């Protein structure tokens, strides 16, 4: 049987999921080539990172375990409270009790590519996913906090499964009859809230990328409506567009 080249071994390992690494590594333990042994060390590090992630995700389920008597636990979070333009968007996610989606975290701690990948996995594995938003006009009308609550209520109402408990990122939502638990920094402490944070962030980012085509010049595709230097310079140069929150521009214009 022909001996595989080091390149072929590396390509083989790219297709191997982390949980199967030990058995594949054992196949090459007796290979005396230095390149192979050096590569196995990198795979041992990969395995350690994977095991550490399993521990982290299990810790991220601590609130879900604490409230496991509730049948359908829903994580709720919002994105877009701070931008100068665009809507505030809320996500609501109900995951199966035994669901462990690796690398879920506060959406701000993840790359855009990772958020996209995780959002797709969450949509696939969740029992229900809801999205709600309040527009920039609504934010100006009722203020950002009330608009955020409104977006959260819409996200919850759009779920195909009725939640029995809400785990919220730091807030208690008014005018909701479902039991709620507010968790400070919940998007980094609860897998359900983290999942809601990710789907809301991906949804809003895609919206702002589309709005960039409709209202070019403000850099919405890159700044997502936040007050970057480029964005503020564009505001002084061009004035606001229909997407801007007028109540947020008083100190700028």
N, C-alpha and C positions, 0 to 999 in steps of 0.2 A: 504493500500500500504506500503510495507516494506521500512523502512528508510535506505537510502544508508549509508554505512560506509564512513569515511573520506578518506580512501584509494580509494574507488570506485569513490568518487567525484573527487579526484585528477586525476585519470586515465581518467575520463570523460573529464576533462578540457584539457588534453593533446591533444585531438582530435579536440578541438574547435579553429577555426581561430580567430585572435585577434579582427577582426571587429564584431564578434558575442559575445564577452565576456560580454558586459553589460546585454544582455537579459538572459544569463545563470547565471550571478552573482545574478540577481534579484530573481532567483528561490530559492536561499539559504540565502537571507538576514535575514529571520526570524528564521533561524536555530540557536538555542541558544548555541550550542556546541562551546567551545572556539577554538578547533582545526579547525572547519569550518570557524569561523570568522577570525582567524589568516591567514588561507589559502586565504580567500577572499582579505585580505590586499595585499598579494603577487600578486594576479591577478589584483588588482588596479594598482600596480606598473608596471606590465606587460602592462596594457592598456596605462599608461602614456608614457612608452617607445615607444610603437607602434605609439601613436599620435605624439610624438616628431620626430619619423622617417618619418612619413607622411609629416611633415613640412620640414624636411631636404631634402627629395627627391624632393619636390616641388621647393625648392630653387636651387637644383641641375639641374633643368630644365630651369633656368633663361636664359641661352644663347639660348637654343632651342626655347624658347618663343620669345626672342628678334629677332631671325631670322626666325620666323614662316612663313614668306612669301615664303620661299624656300620649295619646295615640299618634297625633300629627303635630310635631314641633316645627314651627316655621321661623326661619331667620329673616329679619327685616333690616335693611340698611339703605342709605341714600348716597348719591354722589351729585356734586354740582351745587352745593350751597354757596360756595365762594366766588364763582366766576362772574364776570361782568355781563356775560351774554349767554343765551340759551336757557333751556329748561332745567329744573331740578328733577332728577330721576330716582325713583325708589325701586328696589328689587325685593321680592319675597320668595323664599325657596323652602320647600319641604323635602328633606332627604329621607330615604328609608333609614330605619334605625341602625342597621348594620353597615351603612354606607361609609366607606373610607376613601375619599378622593385625595390622593397625595398632592401635596404642594399648595392646597388651598390656604390662603392667608389674606390679610388686609390687602386689598387690590392695589394700594399705593406702593406696596413692597414688591410687586411683581412687574416683570417686563410686559410690554404690550403683547408680544408674541405669546408669552405664557398665559396671560389673561384670556386671549382668544382661545387657546387650546383648552384651558380649564372651563371656560364658559360653555364650549361645545360639550365637554364631558358632563358638566352639571346638567345641562339641558337634556342630555341622553339618560342620565341615571336618576334624576330627581323624580319624586312622585308628582310634584307640581311646581311650576315657576310662574310668577306674576311680575309684571312691570307696570308701574304707574308714573305719571309725570304731571308737573304743573309748569305751565309756560312762563316765559319772561313777563308777559302782560299780567298773568295771575300773581306772580311774585310782586310786581309793582302795586297790585291792587290790595293784597291782603298781608304782605310782608313775607320774607323768606322762611321764617319759622313755621307760620301757618301753611304756607305753600308746601313745605317739606312734609308736614303732617298729612296734608291733602294727598300728596303723591304716594305716601305710604299706605293710606287707606285705599287708594285706587289699586295699588299693587296687591294688597291683601284680597280685595274684592274680586280681582281678576283670576285668582287661583281656582283651579278645577277641583281641588280638594279643600274642604273647610278645615282650617287649623284649629287645634284644641289648645295650643299655647303659642304665644309669640315671644321670641327672644330678639330684642331690639338693641341696636347699637346706641346706647347711652340715653335713649329717650323713652318716655311713656306717651303713647299716641292717644290724644283725646278722642272721644266719641267712638271708641271701639269696645265692643262687649266681650271680646275674647281675653282671657287672662294674659297678662304681659309681665315680662321680666326685662328691666333695663340693665344692660351690661356695659360698663365703661370700657372703651377700647374693645368692644365686642367683636369687631371684624378680625381681630388678631387672637381672640380667646374662645370663639365658638365657630365650629365648622359650618353651621347653618347660616350664621351672620356673615361669615367670610364668603360663603357661596353667593349670598344675596349681594354683597359688595361687588363681587366680580361680574355677575351678570348685569348689574345696573351700570357699572363702569364701561363695560364693553358696549352696551346698548347706547349709552350717551355719547361715547367717543365716536361711534359710527354715525350718529346723528350730526355731530359737529363737523365731521369730515364731509358729509353731504352738504351741510350749510355753507361750508367753505366754497363750494362750487357756485352756490346761489349768491353769496355775498363775499366775493374775493377782496383781498387787500388787508383783511384783519388777521389773517393767519390762523383761522379757526381750526384747520386740520392739525396744526402743530400745538397751539396753545389751548385748544378745547374751550375757548371763551374766557380763560383766566387772564389776569391782568399782567401779561408779560410786557417787557419793554416795547417789543414790536407792536403789540396790540394797542398799547396806550399811545404810541406815536401815530398809529393809524387813526385812532379816535380824534386826535388833535388835527390831523391832516384832512380826514374825510368826514368827521362827525359820526354820530351813531347810526346804525342800521336798525331795521325792525326787530332784530334779534336781541338788541341790547336791553338790559334792565335799567330803565331810566333812574330808578331810585338808588342804583349803585354808582351812578356817574356824577353825582352832585359835587363830590370833592375833586373829581378829575377834570370836568368841564366847567 
